[in-house]
Amino acid sequence: MNDRRRTPRRRSLAVAVAAVLAALAIMPLASSADSGLGQLNSELGAQQARQQQLQSSLSGLSQVIGGLSGQIALVQSREAAVEAELAQDRVRLLATQTALARERRLLALLRARLARGRMLLARQLVSSYESDNPDLMTVLLEANGFKDLLEKLSFLRDAEQQQQAIITFTRRARNEADGAARRLAALELRDEQVTEDATLRSRALAGMNSLLQSKRGALERAQAVQRAALAASQARSGQIQAQISQIEAQQAAQRAAEEQAAQQQASAGGGSAGAPVAGSGGWVIPGSIVECESGGQNLPPNGAGASGYYQIMPGTWKEYGGTGSSAYGASRAEQNLVASRIWAGGSGASNWVCAGMVGIR
C-alpha cells in the first residue's frame, strides 16, 4: 500500500486531534448502545415469537370452543328432553298416587264389608248351631192347620235364602277385597318404578349440568390465562419498542454530531482529511464502494476480520492510526478519518475489492 499522507498544518492537526478525542469519548457509549440495542432486538424477537405462539394457541382454543359449542347445544337439547320426560313422570306419579289413595279407600271399604259379612255369617252359624233344625215331617205334624203350615214353610225358605245371601255376600266381599289388595300392590310397584325412573333422570340431569359447567369453567380459565399472557407480552413489546426508539434517537443524534464534527474538521483542514467525497452521500470514499462493502452499516468483523462502515482489516486499521482492535468499535467520525487516509485522494482505491467491482481504479 502506498502511503501518500501529507503533513497537515498545525490548525488542521489540532482539529484532527480534537475530533479523535471526541470520537474516543463517545466510542464506549456507541458500543454500549449497539450492544443494548442488540439485546433489546433479541428480546423483542422473543416476545414476538411468544405472541405468535399465544395467538396460535388462542386460535386452536377458538376451534375447541366451536366444537364444544356444538356439544353444549346437544347437551342442552338433551337436558330439555330430560326435563320434559321428568315433568311427564311427575304427572304420572301424581296420577298413580291419586289412584293409590282411591284404591286404599276402596280396600278399606271392602275389608269393612267383608268383616260385616263374616260377622253375620258367624251369627247365623251360631244361631243354627244353638237351635234345632226342624225337618219337614216335624213341621207337618206340628202345624195347626194348612195356613200355619204354609207360614212355617215360608219362614224356613226365607231363612235359608237369607243364609245363602249372607254366604254369597261374604264371598263377594272377600273376592273384591283380594282384588283390591292385588291392585294396590300393583300400584305400589308402579309408584316405586316411577319414582326410581324420576330419580335416575334427575341424577342424569345433574351429571349433564355438572359436565357442562366443568367444561365451561375450564374453557374460561384457559382463555383468561392465554389472554393475560398475550396482554403481558404485548405490553413488554411496547416497552421494548419504546427503548429501541429511544436508543435509535440517541444514535441518530450521535451520528449527526459526528457528521457535524467531521464537516467542521474538513472545513478547518481545507478538506484534506476525512472530508466527504463529492457525490458520495456523505462518505469519504465513493458511496458505491461503501454500499458494496457494507451497505452503509457498521458491521461487526466478518470471517476475514474486516469490519465497520468501510470494511477495514484490523492490520490496516492499526497502520492508519485507528484506535481499538477494529473499526467496528470506533465512531463513524474516526472511521471516516482512517478511511480518508487509506483512500489518499483516490490513490488507495485498490485497498477495497469493491472499487474494481464498481469500476473505480
NUVOKE-16903 format. One record per residue (C-alpha): residue in three letters; y, x, z; chain; residue number from 1. Coordinates in Angstrom, 3 decimals, always signed. Each point is the difference from the previous one (the first is absolute). Layout:
// NUVOKE-16903
DRENSE rest    north     east       up kette  nr
DRENSE  Ala        Y        X        Z     A NUM
...
This chain:
// NUVOKE-16903
DRENSE rest    north     east       up kette  nr
DRENSE  Met   +0.000   +0.000   +0.000     A   1
DRENSE  Asn   +3.451   +1.392   -0.958     A   2
DRENSE  Asp   +2.486   +0.023   +2.838     A   3
DRENSE  Arg   +3.496   -0.629   -1.436     A   4
DRENSE  Arg   +1.775   -1.119   +3.172     A   5
DRENSE  Arg   +3.692   +0.906   +0.019     A   6
DRENSE  Thr   +1.841   +1.251   +3.044     A   7
DRENSE  Pro   +2.076   -2.948   +1.303     A   8
DRENSE  Arg   +3.467   +0.295   +1.289     A   9
DRENSE  Arg   +0.649   -0.097   +3.713     A  10
DRENSE  Arg   +1.173   -3.577   -0.091     A  11
DRENSE  Ser   -3.080   -1.084   -1.904     A  12
DRENSE  Leu   -2.192   +1.926   +2.399     A  13
DRENSE  Ala   +1.621   -1.708   +2.995     A  14
DRENSE  Val   -0.473   -3.416   -1.557     A  15
DRENSE  Ala   -3.636   +0.798   -0.866     A  16
DRENSE  Val   -0.665   +1.230   +3.527     A  17
DRENSE  Ala   +1.543   -3.173   +1.418     A  18
DRENSE  Ala   -2.128   -2.159   -2.284     A  19
DRENSE  Val   -3.136   +1.901   +0.994     A  20
DRENSE  Leu   +0.826   -0.376   +3.678     A  21
DRENSE  Ala   +0.658   -3.715   -0.479     A  22
DRENSE  Ala   -3.322   -0.339   -1.817     A  23
DRENSE  Leu   -1.792   +1.847   +2.782     A  24
DRENSE  Ala   +1.648   -2.268   +2.558     A  25
DRENSE  Ile   -1.190   -3.195   -1.658     A  26
DRENSE  Met   -3.370   +1.292   -1.225     A  27
DRENSE  Pro   -2.014   -0.909   +3.161     A  28
DRENSE  Leu   +1.547   -3.465   -0.022     A  29
DRENSE  Ala   -0.983   -0.527   -3.630     A  30
DRENSE  Ser   -3.520   +1.256   +0.596     A  31
DRENSE  Ser   -0.353   -2.155   +3.103     A  32
DRENSE  Ala   +1.337   -3.034   -1.878     A  33
DRENSE  Asp   -2.460   +0.577   -2.840     A  34
DRENSE  Ser   -2.847   +0.265   +2.506     A  35
DRENSE  Gly   +1.091   -3.141   +1.864     A  36
DRENSE  Leu   +0.434   -1.866   -3.265     A  37
DRENSE  Gly   -3.522   +0.973   -1.031     A  38
DRENSE  Gln   -1.429   -1.259   +3.289     A  39
DRENSE  Leu   +1.942   -3.259   -0.288     A  40
DRENSE  Asn   -1.165   -0.513   -3.561     A  41
DRENSE  Ser   -3.568   +0.670   +1.098     A  42
DRENSE  Glu   +0.302   -2.484   +2.848     A  43
DRENSE  Leu   +1.652   -2.523   -2.311     A  44
DRENSE  Gly   -2.913   +0.353   -2.412     A  45
DRENSE  Ala   -2.444   -0.545   +2.849     A  46
DRENSE  Gln   +1.910   -3.091   +1.134     A  47
DRENSE  Gln   +0.059   -1.365   -3.546     A  48
DRENSE  Ala   -3.746   +0.592   -0.315     A  49
DRENSE  Arg   -0.439   -1.772   +3.341     A  50
DRENSE  Gln   +2.063   -2.929   -1.255     A  51
DRENSE  Gln   -2.116   -0.222   -3.145     A  52
DRENSE  Gln   -3.138   -0.077   +2.129     A  53
DRENSE  Leu   +1.471   -2.714   +2.221     A  54
DRENSE  Gln   +1.145   -2.045   -2.974     A  55
DRENSE  Ser   -3.444   +0.352   -1.555     A  56
DRENSE  Ser   -1.562   -1.041   +3.294     A  57
DRENSE  Leu   +2.354   -2.983   +0.252     A  58
DRENSE  Ser   -0.887   -0.962   -3.568     A  59
DRENSE  Gly   -3.687   +0.097   +0.912     A  60
DRENSE  Leu   +0.758   -1.973   +3.143     A  61
DRENSE  Ser   +1.800   -2.605   -2.098     A  62
DRENSE  Gln   -3.123   -0.350   -2.140     A  63
DRENSE  Val   -2.051   -0.454   +3.161     A  64
DRENSE  Ile   +2.513   -2.614   +1.138     A  65
DRENSE  Gly   -0.451   -1.823   -3.295     A  66
DRENSE  Gly   -3.772   -0.038   +0.417     A  67
DRENSE  Leu   +0.329   -1.020   +3.628     A  68
DRENSE  Ser   +2.327   -2.848   -0.949     A  69
DRENSE  Gly   -2.803   -1.508   -2.057     A  70
DRENSE  Gln   -2.392   +0.368   +2.917     A  71
DRENSE  Ile   +2.558   -1.544   +2.355     A  72
DRENSE  Ala   +0.446   -2.959   -2.362     A  73
DRENSE  Leu   -3.778   -0.459   -0.119     A  74
DRENSE  Val   -0.290   +0.204   +3.792     A  75
DRENSE  Gln   +2.864   -2.449   +0.433     A  76
DRENSE  Ser   -1.642   -2.401   -2.459     A  77
DRENSE  Arg   -3.258   +0.263   +1.920     A  78
DRENSE  Glu   +1.916   -0.477   +3.234     A  79
DRENSE  Ala   +1.499   -3.242   -1.316     A  80
DRENSE  Ala   -3.459   -1.199   -1.074     A  81
DRENSE  Val   -1.449   +0.817   +3.425     A  82
DRENSE  Glu   +2.894   -1.819   +1.663     A  83
DRENSE  Ala   -0.728   -3.062   -2.134     A  84
DRENSE  Glu   -3.725   +0.171   +0.810     A  85
DRENSE  Leu   +0.776   +0.462   +3.668     A  86
DRENSE  Ala   +2.271   -3.058   -0.064     A  87
DRENSE  Gln   -2.783   -2.027   -1.621     A  88
DRENSE  Asp   -2.461   +1.250   +2.611     A  89
DRENSE  Arg   +2.365   -1.065   +2.747     A  90
DRENSE  Val   +0.280   -3.486   -1.530     A  91
DRENSE  Arg   -3.795   -0.241   -0.222     A  92
DRENSE  Leu   -0.312   +1.283   +3.535     A  93
DRENSE  Leu   +2.394   -2.664   +1.232     A  94
DRENSE  Ala   -1.954   -2.683   -1.855     A  95
DRENSE  Thr   -3.256   +1.340   +1.443     A  96
DRENSE  Gln   +1.437   -0.004   +3.488     A  97
DRENSE  Thr   +1.169   -3.604   -0.497     A  98
DRENSE  Ala   -3.453   -1.048   -1.260     A  99
DRENSE  Leu   -1.596   +1.910   +2.842     A 100
DRENSE  Ala   +2.088   -1.876   +2.549     A 101
DRENSE  Arg   -0.924   -3.305   -1.647     A 102
DRENSE  Glu   -3.699   +0.856   +0.022     A 103
DRENSE  Arg   +0.213   +1.010   +3.620     A 104
DRENSE  Arg   +1.541   -3.393   +0.888     A 105
DRENSE  Leu   -2.700   -1.766   -2.034     A 106
DRENSE  Leu   -2.721   +2.031   +1.676     A 107
DRENSE  Ala   +1.362   -0.924   +3.407     A 108
DRENSE  Leu   +0.015   -3.712   -0.987     A 109
DRENSE  Leu   -3.526   +0.150   -1.371     A 110
DRENSE  Arg   -1.233   +1.781   +3.059     A 111
DRENSE  Ala   +1.571   -2.715   +2.137     A 112
DRENSE  Arg   -1.743   -2.664   -2.086     A 113
DRENSE  Leu   -3.258   +1.856   +0.251     A 114
DRENSE  Ala   +0.364   +0.194   +3.751     A 115
DRENSE  Arg   +0.707   -3.763   +0.191     A 116
DRENSE  Gly   -2.964   -0.776   -2.221     A 117
DRENSE  Arg   -2.253   +2.171   +2.076     A 118
DRENSE  Met   +1.265   -1.691   +3.163     A 119
DRENSE  Leu   -0.692   -3.481   -1.402     A 120
DRENSE  Leu   -3.401   +1.043   -1.212     A 121
DRENSE  Ala   -0.781   +1.490   +3.365     A 122
DRENSE  Arg   +1.014   -3.228   +1.749     A 123
DRENSE  Gln   -2.091   -2.033   -2.393     A 124
DRENSE  Leu   -3.000   +2.200   +0.592     A 125
DRENSE  Val   +0.458   -0.259   +3.768     A 126
DRENSE  Ser   +0.366   -3.748   -0.222     A 127
DRENSE  Ser   -3.093   -0.269   -2.145     A 128
DRENSE  Tyr   -1.905   +2.212   +2.401     A 129
DRENSE  Glu   +1.054   -1.954   +3.102     A 130
DRENSE  Ser   -0.653   -3.470   -1.471     A 131
DRENSE  Asp   -3.284   -1.360   -1.197     A 132
DRENSE  Asn   -0.403   -0.316   -3.688     A 133
DRENSE  Pro   -1.143   -3.603   -0.568     A 134
DRENSE  Asp   -2.441   -0.551   -2.766     A 135
DRENSE  Leu   -0.018   -2.995   -2.334     A 136
DRENSE  Met   -2.848   -1.854   +1.838     A 137
DRENSE  Thr   +1.842   +0.223   +3.310     A 138
DRENSE  Val   +3.149   -1.344   -1.528     A 139
DRENSE  Leu   -1.912   -2.974   -1.528     A 140
DRENSE  Leu   -1.733   -0.884   +3.236     A 141
DRENSE  Glu   +3.147   +0.247   +2.118     A 142
DRENSE  Ala   +2.287   -1.847   -2.363     A 143
DRENSE  Asn   +1.262   -3.422   +1.135     A 144
DRENSE  Gly   -0.089   -1.758   -3.211     A 145
DRENSE  Phe   +0.654   +0.980   -3.552     A 146
DRENSE  Lys   +3.733   +0.565   +0.514     A 147
DRENSE  Asp   -0.561   +2.416   +2.819     A 148
DRENSE  Leu   -2.571   +1.793   -2.124     A 149
DRENSE  Leu   +2.483   +0.440   -2.830     A 150
DRENSE  Glu   +2.626   +1.346   +2.381     A 151
DRENSE  Lys   -2.405   +2.536   +1.444     A 152
DRENSE  Leu   -1.157   +1.121   -3.455     A 153
DRENSE  Ser   +3.642   +0.370   -1.145     A 154
DRENSE  Phe   +0.821   +2.039   +3.106     A 155
DRENSE  Leu   -2.916   +2.334   -0.642     A 156
DRENSE  Arg   +1.024   +0.421   -3.634     A 157
DRENSE  Asp   +3.654   +0.735   +0.951     A 158
DRENSE  Ala   -1.077   +2.509   +2.614     A 159
DRENSE  Glu   -2.200   +1.777   -2.481     A 160
DRENSE  Gln   +2.774   +0.062   -2.617     A 161
DRENSE  Gln   +2.504   +1.342   +2.540     A 162
DRENSE  Gln   -2.399   +2.719   +0.977     A 163
DRENSE  Gln   -0.546   +0.951   -3.640     A 164
DRENSE  Ala   +3.803   -0.002   -0.579     A 165
DRENSE  Ile   +0.508   +2.318   +2.944     A 166
DRENSE  Ile   -2.671   +2.345   -1.321     A 167
DRENSE  Thr   +1.521   -0.055   -3.504     A 168
DRENSE  Phe   +3.502   +0.589   +1.364     A 169
DRENSE  Thr   -1.241   +2.897   +2.091     A 170
DRENSE  Arg   -1.745   +1.613   -2.957     A 171
DRENSE  Arg   +3.056   -0.420   -2.242     A 172
DRENSE  Ala   +2.312   +1.438   +2.643     A 173
DRENSE  Arg   -2.322   +2.966   +0.444     A 174
DRENSE  Asn   -0.174   +0.642   -3.762     A 175
DRENSE  Glu   +3.770   -0.295   -0.386     A 176
DRENSE  Ala   +0.546   +2.316   +2.921     A 177
DRENSE  Asp   -2.408   +2.540   -1.504     A 178
DRENSE  Gly   +1.783   -0.221   -3.392     A 179
DRENSE  Ala   +3.385   +0.408   +1.616     A 180
DRENSE  Ala   -1.279   +3.039   +1.876     A 181
DRENSE  Arg   -1.230   +1.540   -3.263     A 182
DRENSE  Arg   +3.321   -0.697   -1.735     A 183
DRENSE  Leu   +1.826   +1.470   +2.973     A 184
DRENSE  Ala   -2.089   +3.174   -0.230     A 185
DRENSE  Ala   +0.712   +0.246   -3.755     A 186
DRENSE  Leu   +3.729   -0.490   +0.574     A 187
DRENSE  Glu   +0.007   +2.634   +2.719     A 188
DRENSE  Leu   -1.761   +2.448   -2.362     A 189
DRENSE  Arg   +2.499   -0.784   -2.756     A 190
DRENSE  Asp   +2.825   +0.450   +2.466     A 191
DRENSE  Glu   -1.328   +3.448   +0.904     A 192
DRENSE  Gln   -0.363   +0.980   -3.669     A 193
DRENSE  Val   +3.520   -1.136   -0.879     A 194
DRENSE  Thr   +1.370   +1.867   +2.999     A 195
DRENSE  Glu   -1.918   +3.147   -0.945     A 196
DRENSE  Asp   +1.196   -0.201   -3.617     A 197
DRENSE  Ala   +3.577   -0.438   +1.161     A 198
DRENSE  Thr   -0.362   +3.005   +2.306     A 199
DRENSE  Leu   -1.436   +2.188   -2.761     A 200
DRENSE  Arg   +2.772   -0.966   -2.399     A 201
DRENSE  Ser   +2.581   +0.645   +2.687     A 202
DRENSE  Arg   -1.434   +3.478   +0.594     A 203
DRENSE  Ala   -0.074   +0.695   -3.733     A 204
DRENSE  Leu   +3.609   -1.093   -0.276     A 205
DRENSE  Ala   +0.992   +2.251   +2.917     A 206
DRENSE  Gly   -1.820   +2.923   -1.643     A 207
DRENSE  Met   +1.777   -0.587   -3.299     A 208
DRENSE  Asn   +3.365   -0.159   +1.727     A 209
DRENSE  Ser   -0.755   +3.178   +1.948     A 210
DRENSE  Leu   -1.034   +1.862   -3.166     A 211
DRENSE  Leu   +3.087   -1.201   -1.824     A 212
DRENSE  Gln   +2.323   +1.071   +2.798     A 213
DRENSE  Ser   -1.744   +3.373   +0.334     A 214
DRENSE  Lys   +0.347   +0.804   -3.703     A 215
DRENSE  Arg   +3.591   -1.148   -0.054     A 216
DRENSE  Gly   +0.874   +2.073   +3.085     A 217
DRENSE  Ala   -1.665   +3.131   -1.405     A 218
DRENSE  Leu   +1.810   -0.483   -3.297     A 219
DRENSE  Glu   +3.370   -0.420   +1.677     A 220
DRENSE  Arg   -0.547   +3.093   +2.142     A 221
DRENSE  Ala   -0.977   +2.073   -3.034     A 222
DRENSE  Gln   +3.067   -1.189   -1.873     A 223
DRENSE  Ala   +2.272   +0.812   +2.931     A 224
DRENSE  Val   -1.412   +3.527   +0.336     A 225
DRENSE  Gln   +0.248   +0.699   -3.740     A 226
DRENSE  Arg   +3.547   -1.325   -0.253     A 227
DRENSE  Ala   +1.156   +1.898   +3.078     A 228
DRENSE  Ala   -1.460   +3.237   -1.379     A 229
DRENSE  Leu   +1.619   -0.589   -3.382     A 230
DRENSE  Ala   +3.366   -0.790   +1.593     A 231
DRENSE  Ala   -0.201   +3.162   +2.137     A 232
DRENSE  Ser   -0.873   +2.128   -3.033     A 233
DRENSE  Gln   +2.823   -1.509   -2.030     A 234
DRENSE  Ala   +2.443   +0.624   +2.842     A 235
DRENSE  Arg   -1.140   +3.626   +0.244     A 236
DRENSE  Ser   +0.343   +0.375   -3.771     A 237
DRENSE  Gly   +3.565   -1.257   +0.267     A 238
DRENSE  Gln   +0.755   +2.575   +2.688     A 239
DRENSE  Ile   -1.525   +2.789   -2.100     A 240
DRENSE  Gln   +1.956   -1.107   -3.061     A 241
DRENSE  Ala   +3.198   +0.100   +2.038     A 242
DRENSE  Gln   -0.807   +3.527   +1.233     A 243
DRENSE  Ile   -0.841   +1.144   -3.528     A 244
DRENSE  Ser   +3.266   -1.451   -1.303     A 245
DRENSE  Gln   +1.897   +1.774   +2.742     A 246
DRENSE  Ile   -1.662   +3.350   -0.761     A 247
DRENSE  Glu   +0.528   -0.451   -3.737     A 248
DRENSE  Ala   +3.658   -0.781   +0.636     A 249
DRENSE  Gln   +0.291   +3.157   +2.100     A 250
DRENSE  Gln   -1.714   +2.028   -2.715     A 251
DRENSE  Ala   +2.293   -1.475   -2.636     A 252
DRENSE  Ala   +3.010   +0.949   +2.099     A 253
DRENSE  Gln   -1.495   +3.467   +0.476     A 254
DRENSE  Arg   -0.555   +0.447   -3.747     A 255
DRENSE  Ala   +3.532   -1.142   -0.675     A 256
DRENSE  Ala   +1.284   +2.557   +2.504     A 257
DRENSE  Glu   -2.150   +2.720   -1.597     A 258
DRENSE  Glu   +1.254   -0.839   -3.477     A 259
DRENSE  Gln   +3.553   -0.024   +1.240     A 260
DRENSE  Ala   -0.536   +3.416   +1.638     A 261
DRENSE  Ala   -1.561   +1.299   -3.199     A 262
DRENSE  Gln   +2.935   -1.269   -2.048     A 263
DRENSE  Gln   +2.450   +1.592   +2.416     A 264
DRENSE  Gln   -1.945   +3.247   -0.203     A 265
DRENSE  Ala   +0.001   -0.144   -3.780     A 266
DRENSE  Ser   +3.732   -0.674   -0.061     A 267
DRENSE  Ala   +0.686   +2.876   +2.387     A 268
DRENSE  Gly   -2.277   +2.411   -1.875     A 269
DRENSE  Gly   +1.261   -0.880   -3.454     A 270
DRENSE  Gly   -3.310   -1.619   -0.882     A 271
DRENSE  Ser   -1.876   +3.295   +0.205     A 272
DRENSE  Ala   -2.719   -0.997   +2.553     A 273
DRENSE  Gly   -1.681   -3.339   +0.606     A 274
DRENSE  Ala   +2.310   -1.935   -2.360     A 275
DRENSE  Pro   -1.659   -2.873   -1.869     A 276
DRENSE  Val   -0.711   +0.606   -3.639     A 277
DRENSE  Ala   +1.974   -2.260   -2.306     A 278
DRENSE  Gly   -2.020   -3.089   -0.961     A 279
DRENSE  Ser   -2.742   +0.824   +2.521     A 280
DRENSE  Gly   +0.430   -3.044   +2.238     A 281
DRENSE  Gly   +1.283   +2.059   +2.963     A 282
DRENSE  Trp   -2.700   +2.725   -0.172     A 283
DRENSE  Val   +0.802   +3.716   -0.360     A 284
DRENSE  Ile   -2.505   +0.305   -2.859     A 285
DRENSE  Pro   -0.534   -2.483   -2.858     A 286
DRENSE  Gly   -1.082   -3.375   +1.357     A 287
DRENSE  Ser   -2.855   -0.239   -2.505     A 288
DRENSE  Ile   -1.651   +3.010   +1.646     A 289
DRENSE  Val   +0.398   -1.528   +3.464     A 290
DRENSE  Glu   -1.446   -3.319   -1.176     A 291
DRENSE  Cys   -2.945   +1.837   -1.524     A 292
DRENSE  Glu   -0.600   +2.167   +3.064     A 293
DRENSE  Ser   +0.467   -2.443   +2.917     A 294
DRENSE  Gly   +1.375   -3.276   -1.326     A 295
DRENSE  Gly   +3.105   +0.662   +2.079     A 296
DRENSE  Gln   -1.964   -0.163   +3.283     A 297
DRENSE  Asn   -0.212   +2.503   +2.840     A 298
DRENSE  Leu   -3.744   +0.537   -0.364     A 299
DRENSE  Pro   -2.166   +1.831   +2.549     A 300
DRENSE  Pro   -1.858   +3.168   -1.100     A 301
DRENSE  Asn   -2.607   -0.610   -2.696     A 302
DRENSE  Gly   -3.257   +1.911   -0.497     A 303
DRENSE  Ala   +1.877   +3.039   -1.387     A 304
DRENSE  Gly   +2.589   -0.104   +2.800     A 305
DRENSE  Ala   +2.995   -1.205   -2.067     A 306
DRENSE  Ser   +2.160   -2.559   +1.828     A 307
DRENSE  Gly   +3.388   -1.685   +0.242     A 308
DRENSE  Tyr   +2.196   -1.567   -2.636     A 309
DRENSE  Tyr   -0.326   +3.017   -2.306     A 310
DRENSE  Gln   -3.649   +0.859   +0.760     A 311
DRENSE  Ile   +0.775   +3.572   +1.116     A 312
DRENSE  Met   -2.868   +2.307   +0.969     A 313
DRENSE  Pro   +0.084   +1.428   +3.572     A 314
DRENSE  Gly   +0.391   +3.609   -1.205     A 315
DRENSE  Thr   +2.859   -0.891   -2.357     A 316
DRENSE  Trp   +1.599   -2.067   +2.731     A 317
DRENSE  Lys   +0.033   +2.997   +2.341     A 318
DRENSE  Glu   +1.099   +2.373   -2.751     A 319
DRENSE  Tyr   +3.081   -2.012   -0.845     A 320
DRENSE  Gly   +1.160   -0.459   +3.583     A 321
DRENSE  Gly   -1.690   -3.234   +1.036     A 322
DRENSE  Thr   -0.522   -0.565   +3.727     A 323
DRENSE  Gly   -3.226   -1.310   +1.493     A 324
DRENSE  Ser   -3.478   +0.183   -1.483     A 325
DRENSE  Ser   +0.619   -2.335   -2.971     A 326
DRENSE  Ala   +2.680   -1.889   -1.901     A 327
DRENSE  Tyr   -1.388   -3.356   +1.240     A 328
DRENSE  Gly   +1.318   +0.571   +3.533     A 329
DRENSE  Ala   +3.514   +0.965   -1.143     A 330
DRENSE  Ser   +2.938   -2.256   -0.734     A 331
DRENSE  Arg   +0.892   -0.943   -3.551     A 332
DRENSE  Ala   +3.148   +2.129   +0.202     A 333
DRENSE  Glu   -2.049   +3.109   +0.818     A 334
DRENSE  Gln   -2.518   -0.843   -2.718     A 335
DRENSE  Asn   +2.903   -0.377   -2.454     A 336
DRENSE  Leu   +1.320   +3.390   +1.038     A 337
DRENSE  Val   -3.322   +1.795   -0.418     A 338
DRENSE  Ala   -0.769   -1.814   -3.284     A 339
DRENSE  Ser   +3.399   +0.997   -1.410     A 340
DRENSE  Arg   -0.790   +3.614   +0.812     A 341
DRENSE  Ile   -3.360   -0.234   -1.745     A 342
DRENSE  Trp   +1.522   -1.840   -2.960     A 343
DRENSE  Ala   +2.664   +2.728   -0.335     A 344
DRENSE  Gly   +2.043   -1.860   -2.546     A 345
DRENSE  Gly   -3.081   -0.799   -2.078     A 346
DRENSE  Ser   -1.531   +3.454   -0.230     A 347
DRENSE  Gly   -2.568   -0.920   +2.621     A 348
DRENSE  Ala   -1.217   -3.164   -1.774     A 349
DRENSE  Ser   -3.400   +1.597   -0.601     A 350
DRENSE  Asn   -0.673   -0.239   +3.748     A 351
DRENSE  Trp   -0.728   -3.725   -0.556     A 352
DRENSE  Val   -2.970   -0.932   -2.142     A 353
DRENSE  Cys   +1.602   -3.360   -0.728     A 354
DRENSE  Ala   +2.948   +1.733   -1.671     A 355
DRENSE  Gly   -2.169   +0.893   -2.982     A 356
DRENSE  Met   -1.585   -3.464   +0.072     A 357
DRENSE  Val   +3.404   -1.718   -0.359     A 358
DRENSE  Gly   +1.195   +2.498   -2.647     A 359
DRENSE  Ile   +2.157   +2.302   +2.111     A 360
DRENSE  Arg   -0.516   +3.758   -0.417     A 361
